[in-house]
Amino acid sequence: AQDLAVATDALPAKAGALLSAAHQFYKAGDYANALAYCNSAHLMQPAMPDVLLLLSAIHFQLKSYDQCILHSRACIALKPDMAEAHSNLANALYKTGNLDLAAAHYRSAIHLKPSFTDSYNNLATLLVQKGQVAQAIQCYQLALNINPSLYVVSSNLGDLWRSLGTPQGRRLAECCYLQAVRCEQTYAPASVSYTHLT
């Protein structure tokens, strides 16, 4: 019985090592190996929220949105206050066309983690698609208030201002593109968009 207890105690450490390796593969863009290591960790620790969260992220990258939704929901069931799980779920719901539920989960992520700029950006993009321009602008601006150096968000906001087709929108778009280029000179979308304005 003592040997069994020792083996059981070793499981979290081994699962943690597998999870760490899975994270490294994920960061390197090697999603197949990330999935293999993460699945092994999941077999050892099926109720470990960090494993479920990474599984959801891996499946999103592999475009297995149903699996991303499944693992995100499992993670939320275990840890309802994990903002990243709500964000992952929202990303997959958005990709599958469930915009209203996706928006609700982006808002949950923001409520749980008010500094979560990715969720503001993603919610804004969703709101643009739904034609809710004023709310989208507000979300982009909230993200930039938190971190003014988010060049992708500045560029996205510029695109939105430009799409309005007004002289004021054009001026505001120009400011956004310039801000994006100041933050990241090699970010081509902002540079190209700015060039098309001038």
MIBA-67239 format. One record per residue (C-alpha): residue number from 1; residue in one letter; x, y, z. Coordinates in steps of 0.25 Angstrom, whole numbers. Example, Ala and Ser with C-alpha at 12.3 -4.5 7.8 and 13.67 -1.06 7.14 Angstrom:
2
1;a;49;-18;31 $
2;s;55;-4;29 $
REM end
This chain:
198
1;a;0;0;0 $
2;q;12;9;3 $
3;d;18;7;-11 $
4;l;4;11;-17 $
5;a;3;23;-9 $
6;v;17;27;-14 $
7;a;14;24;-28 $
8;t;1;33;-27 $
9;d;9;44;-21 $
10;a;18;44;-32 $
11;l;7;46;-43 $
12;p;5;61;-41 $
13;a;20;63;-42 $
14;k;21;55;-55 $
15;a;9;61;-61 $
16;g;15;75;-58 $
17;a;28;71;-65 $
18;l;19;66;-77 $
19;l;11;79;-77 $
20;s;24;87;-77 $
21;a;29;80;-89 $
22;a;16;81;-96 $
23;h;17;96;-93 $
24;q;30;97;-100 $
25;f;26;90;-112 $
26;y;13;99;-112 $
27;k;22;111;-112 $
28;a;31;106;-123 $
29;g;18;103;-132 $
30;d;20;88;-131 $
31;y;5;85;-128 $
32;a;6;70;-131 $
33;n;17;68;-120 $
34;a;10;78;-111 $
35;l;-3;70;-112 $
36;a;4;56;-110 $
37;y;11;61;-97 $
38;c;-2;68;-92 $
39;n;-10;56;-95 $
40;s;-1;48;-86 $
41;a;-2;58;-75 $
42;h;-17;58;-76 $
43;l;-17;43;-75 $
44;m;-9;44;-62 $
45;q;-17;56;-57 $
46;p;-30;57;-64 $
47;a;-35;68;-54 $
48;m;-23;77;-55 $
49;p;-29;91;-60 $
50;d;-15;95;-66 $
51;v;-15;82;-75 $
52;l;-29;85;-80 $
53;l;-26;99;-83 $
54;l;-14;95;-91 $
55;l;-22;84;-98 $
56;s;-32;94;-102 $
57;a;-21;104;-108 $
58;i;-15;93;-115 $
59;h;-28;88;-121 $
60;f;-31;102;-125 $
61;q;-18;103;-133 $
62;l;-21;90;-140 $
63;k;-34;96;-144 $
64;s;-41;85;-135 $
65;y;-51;94;-130 $
66;d;-61;84;-124 $
67;q;-49;78;-116 $
68;c;-45;92;-112 $
69;i;-59;95;-107 $
70;l;-60;82;-100 $
71;h;-47;84;-92 $
72;s;-50;99;-89 $
73;r;-63;95;-83 $
74;a;-57;84;-75 $
75;c;-46;94;-70 $
76;i;-57;104;-66 $
77;a;-65;93;-59 $
78;l;-53;91;-50 $
79;k;-48;105;-49 $
80;p;-59;115;-53 $
81;d;-51;127;-50 $
82;m;-40;124;-60 $
83;a;-41;135;-70 $
84;e;-32;129;-81 $
85;a;-42;117;-81 $
86;h;-54;126;-84 $
87;s;-45;133;-95 $
88;n;-41;120;-101 $
89;l;-56;115;-101 $
90;a;-60;129;-107 $
91;n;-50;127;-118 $
92;a;-55;114;-122 $
93;l;-69;118;-122 $
94;y;-66;130;-130 $
95;k;-59;121;-141 $
96;t;-72;112;-141 $
97;g;-81;124;-143 $
98;n;-87;124;-129 $
99;l;-85;139;-128 $
100;d;-94;142;-116 $
101;l;-89;132;-107 $
102;a;-75;135;-111 $
103;a;-77;150;-107 $
104;a;-83;145;-94 $
105;h;-70;137;-91 $
106;y;-61;149;-95 $
107;r;-68;157;-86 $
108;s;-67;147;-75 $
109;a;-52;146;-77 $
110;i;-51;162;-76 $
111;h;-59;162;-64 $
112;l;-50;151;-57 $
113;k;-37;158;-62 $
114;p;-40;173;-66 $
115;s;-26;174;-71 $
116;f;-28;163;-82 $
117;t;-25;171;-94 $
118;d;-26;159;-104 $
119;s;-41;157;-100 $
120;y;-44;172;-102 $
121;n;-37;171;-116 $
122;n;-45;158;-119 $
123;l;-58;164;-114 $
124;a;-56;176;-122 $
125;t;-54;168;-135 $
126;l;-66;160;-132 $
127;l;-74;173;-130 $
128;v;-70;179;-143 $
129;q;-75;166;-150 $
130;k;-88;168;-143 $
131;g;-89;183;-147 $
132;q;-87;188;-133 $
133;v;-77;198;-137 $
134;a;-78;208;-125 $
135;q;-76;196;-115 $
136;a;-64;191;-123 $
137;i;-57;204;-123 $
138;q;-59;204;-108 $
139;c;-53;190;-107 $
140;y;-41;194;-115 $
141;q;-39;207;-107 $
142;l;-40;199;-94 $
143;a;-29;190;-98 $
144;l;-20;201;-103 $
145;n;-23;209;-89 $
146;i;-17;196;-83 $
147;n;-5;195;-92 $
148;p;-3;206;-102 $
149;s;8;198;-109 $
150;l;-2;187;-115 $
151;y;1;190;-129 $
152;v;-9;179;-135 $
153;v;-20;186;-127 $
154;s;-16;200;-132 $
155;s;-16;195;-146 $
156;n;-29;188;-144 $
157;l;-35;201;-138 $
158;g;-29;208;-150 $
159;d;-36;198;-160 $
160;l;-49;201;-153 $
161;w;-48;216;-153 $
162;r;-44;215;-168 $
163;s;-56;206;-171 $
164;l;-66;217;-167 $
165;g;-62;225;-179 $
166;t;-62;239;-172 $
167;p;-52;250;-172 $
168;q;-51;248;-157 $
169;g;-50;233;-158 $
170;r;-39;235;-168 $
171;r;-31;244;-158 $
172;l;-33;235;-147 $
173;a;-29;223;-155 $
174;e;-16;230;-159 $
175;c;-13;233;-144 $
176;c;-15;218;-141 $
177;y;-7;213;-152 $
178;l;5;222;-148 $
179;q;4;218;-134 $
180;a;4;203;-138 $
181;v;17;206;-147 $
182;r;23;214;-136 $
183;c;21;202;-127 $
184;e;26;191;-137 $
185;q;32;197;-150 $
186;t;32;183;-157 $
187;y;17;181;-155 $
188;a;13;181;-170 $
189;p;-2;182;-169 $
190;a;-1;196;-162 $
191;s;9;201;-171 $
192;v;2;196;-184 $
193;s;-11;202;-178 $
194;y;-5;215;-175 $
195;t;1;216;-189 $
196;h;-13;214;-195 $
197;l;-18;226;-187 $
198;t;-7;235;-192 $
REM end
